[in-house]
């Protein structure tokens, strides 16, 4: 960015929008594998996201958008996932721990994607 110019990315950064590649990293970790490796991968990514200071509410919003727009996920799985998002939203509004709440949501999504 040159002096005096404003990019979309700089406005998004100021607004607290999580970069797409960061959200994609979490979505990739949610993909079905063996249970242990999914937990380890998801836990690592969630820990990094929280350590980087991203807003849990913003992350949930962007993750919701990305999951809902994914045509490779069938509707019954999306229904389960949407219920998890509803519970997570309520927990965050009630002041729950962001790290644990995002980790729980992520593992619920991973479980739904795996069909368990």
N, C-alpha and C positions, 0 to 999 in steps of 0.2 A: 504494500500500500504506500503510495507516495503521499507527501505532505498535501493536505487539503482534500484528498479523496477518501471516500467512505465506501467500503465493500459490504456486500451482504453478509459475509462471514463475520466481519467486525461488529456489525449491528447485532447479529445473532449471539455473538460471544458476550456482548454487553448485556443483552436481554436474558442470558443464562440458558440459551438453547444448547442442549447436549449435541456435539458433533455427530453426524450420521454414522461415521466410522466407529465411534464409541458405542452407539446403540447396536450397531451391527455386530460388534465384538460380543456383546451380551447375547444377542439372538443366536449367534454361532455356538456359543457355549451351551445354549438350551437344547440343542439338537440331540436326539436320542443316541446314546452310547450305552456302555455298561453303567449301572447305578453309581458306582464309586467314582468313575471318571467324570460323570455329569456333575456330581456334587462338587468335586474338587475344582473343575473348570469354572462352574458357576460361582462358587465361593470366592475364587481368586479374582474373577472379573468384578463381582459386586464389591469386594473389598477395595479394589483399585478405584472403582467409580466413586465410592464414598470418600476415599482418601483424597481423590482429586477435587472433592468439594461440590460435585454436581448435586443439584436439588433433586430429592427423591420424587417430589411431585412432578417436576418437569420430566424426569426419567420415565416415570409411570405413564405419563401422557404420550410421550414419544414412542415408548415400547408398545402401548396400546394401539397406536396408529399403525405401526409397522406390522404388528401381528394381525390386526384386522384386515389390512390390505393384502396380506399374503394369500394368494389363491391356492397355494399348495396345501394349506391347512383346511381340512374339511369342517363343515358346519357344526357337527356334534362336539368336536374338539374346541372350536371357537366358543361355543356356548359355555363349556366348562371354564375356559380361560377368562371369558368376560365376567363370570361369577367371581373368579379370583381377583380380578381387577377391582370389582365393586367392594369386596372385603378389604382390599389393600387401601383403597381410597378412604374408606371409613376409618381404618386404623391410623392412617397418616393424619387425618383431620383430628382424631382424638389424641394425637401427640405421641404415638408409639415411636420406638427407636427406628430410625430410618434404615440403618444397616440390616437389622433383623427382619424388618418388614419387606425390604427389597429382596433379601435372600429368600424369604418364605415365598413371596410371589414368584420369583424366578424358578424355584424348585417345583411349585405347583404347575407352572407353565410347562416345565420340562417333563413332569409326570403326565400331563395331558397330551403333550406331543408324542410321548412314548406309548400312550394308550393304556397307561396303568391307573 
